[in-house]
Amino acid sequence: MTAAALGAPGRSQSGIRPVDPRRDMEGIGTLLESAFAGELDPYGRHMVREMRAFGRAGWLGWLIGRLFLPPAAYPQGFVWFEAGRLVANASLLPVSGFSDRWVMANVAVEIEQRRRGIARRLVEASLEHARDRGASEVMLQVRQDNPGALALYDGMGFEAITTRTTWQRPAGEPWPRGVASNLVRLRAAGEWSQQWDLAARFYPEGLLWPFPPYSSLFKPRSFESLLRMDGRAHWVWVEDEQLVGSVSTYMNSSRVGLRLVMMVVPASRGSIEGPLVSAVLDGGNNEPVAMSLDYETGIADENLLKMGFRPEKPLTWMRVRMD
């Protein structure tokens, strides 16, 4: 089955066709809100509400929405109709700056339409679409407590590459003092390449979903970055002149908190994360801003709980190679 051969169901027909955001945005927003009820974070809930609102405004809403909505609101991919009603969707996006990596943003099917092979058809068409456009790999995230989805993707050649938990720390949350170690210090500018090497060797799948490692995460700040006050800073743990762990901070997309990126060599995982995070907290003020961190599930859970972080959702990263 080729994407070009897919039918475009009419108002009373059923079947699959490519996504057309100009007419599908409201339907996709409604579907996501229903299919992922209770799973969407505040950012996700806001996005689907906006998708529905702009979608109701027709082509004008589609045009204006591009000024306010993220790229995920304008996906490629496919939709499935039953009797002219949108009941399933697989959204697909190229990863900005990495043309050979694509991401399956979501696969959603109405509850009453499940177990009919619709999700498989949508994923198959999406993979072919990405392959035809030069993708070498497609990645997705799936909840660990969704065995049906895990089995579907495993059967289609996806491999699990890591499972990471999103941790959130509210602003002003107290933390235990004196946890930091004298082996943790602010990174020297010339040490950025050691961080980059650490990421490339031990985190080839990436640190920030869905991006592979990239050097600009660690390069010294430019003058323009300093003016933006982007919250960027780096701490490192050094033993015998070797960098064995680091944590970096960045202003998050809402600019009301910090996003942490932490890396530790395998031999030290589970033991130095607490002091690394404590160095970030001790480096702030008495009422630190909100923080978020994605880290490997089950590695440093106890340390992060002591630091005032709370887990949100463990997600398994999966990947299929196009070759």
N, C-alpha and C positions, 0 to 999 in steps of 0.2 A: 504494500500500500504506500503510495507516494503522497506527499502533502498536496501536490497539484491535482491529484485525482480525487481528493476529498470533496464530497458534495457540500453544497451550501443550503441547508434545510430552510424551507420557507416557514411561514408563520404557523402552518398546521403540520409540518413535517418533523421527523426525528432524525438525529444523527449528529455528525461531527463537522465542524468547519473551523477555519482559522479565526483567531480573535480579531475583532474589529472594535478598538476602544471607542470609536465614535458612537457606536450603538450598543456595545456590550458592557460599558463601565458600570452602569447602575446595576445590571443583573449580576455581574461578578461581585460587586460590593455586597449585595444582598446575600449571595451564596456564601461568601467568606464569613459574613457575620453569623449566618446560621450554622455552617459546617464547623466553624471553630469557636462556637460559643463557649465562653469560659476559658479559652486558651489565649486569646489576643491580649497583648499588653496595652497600656494606655495609648501608646503611639499607634499600634495596629488598629485599635478601635476608632481612633480619630481618623486614620486614613480611610477606612471603609465607609465611615459616615460621609466624609468628603467626596469619595467616589460616587456614592449614591446621589448626593446633592448635585454635583456637577453633571453626572450622567442624566439626571432628570431634565437638565437644561438643554439637552440635545447637542447639536454640533457646536453651538456657542459655548456651552459648558465644557465640552471636550477641549475647545481651543483655549479658553481662559484657564482651565484647570492645569494646563501645562506650566503656568506661571507659579502655581501654589502646591501642586502635588508632586511627590517623588516619582522617579522612573518606574517604581513597582506598580504604580497606578495605571501605567500605560504598557502592559506587558505584551510580548509576543506569546505564541502558544496557541491553544485550541480550546474551544467550548463545545459542549454537547447539549443538544436540545431534545426535549420530549414534547410532542404536540405543540411545537413552537415556543416552548418555555425553556429558558436556560437552567439546566439542572446540574451541570458539572463543568469544571474548568481545570486546565493545567497551564500555569503561567510560566513563561520562560524569558530569561533576560541574559544578554551578554554582560560579563563582568567588566565594568569600566576600566580601561587601561590594560586589560589582559584579554585580547581578542580571541584566544584559543580556549578560554575557560567560560562556560555558560553555567547559569544557575537555574534550577527548577524552583521557582519562588513558592509555589504551592500547588497541590493537587487536591481539589475539593469536589466531593460528590454529595448531593442531597442524600440524607439517611435512607429514604425509601427507594432510592435508585442504586444502592450499593449492591455488591456481589453479583453484578451483571456483566463484568468485564469492561465497564466504561473507563475506569481509571487506567487499566492497561492500554486500551486503545489510545487514550489521550497522551500517555507517556510515550508510547511507541511513535506516535506522530511528532511529538515534541523533540524526541531524540533525533529523528530523521531531519527535522527542520534545522536543528543545531548543527548536525553533521554537514548538511548542504551548505552551511554558511561558515565552514572552516573551523568548527569547534573540535578540539582534541579531547576534551573531557567535559562532562556535565556533573555538577554537584547538587546535592540537596540536603536538607536537614529533616530528621524525623524523630518524633518523641519515642523514648524507650518503651513507653507503655502502650504503643500502637503496634501489636504483633502483626496485624493484617497488612499494614503498610510496609513493615520491615520485610515480611515474606514476599510481598509484591516486588519490591525493589531488588531484593536478593535474587529472585527468580529471573530478573531482567538484566542481571550482570553487574549491578551496583555492589561495591564493596564498602564495608564500614571502615573508616580510617581513624576516627577518634570520636569520643563522646565528651562534650564539654557542658558545664553548668554555668548558667548566668547567675551571678551574685550581685545583689543590690545592697547598698549601705546608705540609710537616710542621712540627710544633713543634720549635724548636731549630735549624732549618736556618740555617747562616750566610748572610750576604748581603754584597754589596759596599758598603763605606762611601763616603761622599762623592758619592753620586749625586744627592742632593736638591738642589733649586735654591732660591735666595733668593726666587724668585717664588712658592714654595709656603709657605703658612702656615695655622695653624688658622683656621677660619672664625669670623667674628663672628656673634653671634646674629641680628643684623638682616639678614644676607646670605642667610638661608635661602630667601627668596622668589626670589633669583636662581638658586639651585640648582633650585628647583621650576620656574622658567621654562625652564631648560636642559633639564630632563627632558621637559616638555610639548612643547617645540619640536622636539627632536632624537631623542627616544625615545618616540614615541607608542605603540609596541607594548608598552612596559614595560621594566623593569629587572630585576625578580624574577619568574620564571615562577610562575604565569601571570597576574600582576597588571598592570594598566595603571599608569601613574605616579599616585602619590597624595601629597599634600602632607605627610602626617604622617611620611613618610620623612625629611624635612628640617627640620621645625619644631624649635625649641629644646626641649631635654629638660625634662620636668616634674619636680617634686619627687619624685613616685612613681617615675619612671624612674631618677632618681639613686639612690634607695634600692635599686632592683633591681640596680644595677651592671650594666647591660645592655650595656656595652662600646661604647656609641654615642659617636662622635666624627666630626668633619668637617674635612677639609683642602681648601683651594682654591688654584687657580693663577689669579692676577689679572694682566692686562696692560692698561695704560691705563685703569685703574679698571673694567675689564670682566672678569667671571668667564668664563674659557675652559675650565676643567676643575675637577673635584672628585673626591674619593674619600671615602666614608663607611664607617664600621665599625659592625657590630652583632654582638651575641652570637648564635651560631647556635643552632639548635633543640636541640642536644645540650648546649649551655652549656659546651663544652670547647674552643671555638675561636671565631674571628671570621669573619664574612662581610663581604666588601668589595663595595661598590657604586660603580663608577667611571663617570664621564661626561666626555666631551671633545667640544668643538665640532668639526665635520668638518675644518676647516682645520688643526687642531692634532693630529689623531689620528695616532698612530704616532711622535710625538716627545716628548710630555710625560708619557706614562703611567709611565715608569720613575721619574722624580723624584717623581711623586705617590705611588706605592707605597712608594718609599724613605722618604718622610716618615712614613708609617704605621709602617714598620719601625723607623726611628730614634726614633720617639716611644714605642716599647715598652721592654722590658727587654732584657738580654743574651741571654735565651732566649725569644724571642717564641712565642706560642701558635700553634697550627695556624690556617691561613687558607684561605678558599676565595673564588673570584672567578669570576663569569660575565662574559665580555667578547666583543666581536665578533671572530669568527675571522679571523686573518690580519692584524690591524691592529697589534698590539703584541706579537706572539709572542716576538720576540727579546728585548725588554725584560723581559718576564715571566719568561722562562727565566733571564736573568741575576739576577733577584731571587729565584731558588730555587723558582719555581712550576713545576709539571709539568702538562701538559694531560691531561685524561681523555677527553672525548668532545665533538666538535662536533655540535651539534644544530640543525637548521633549524626555525625557528618558522614555522608556516603558519596561515592564517586563511581562513575562508569567511564571507561576509556573508549573513545570513539573508534579505535583500531581493534 
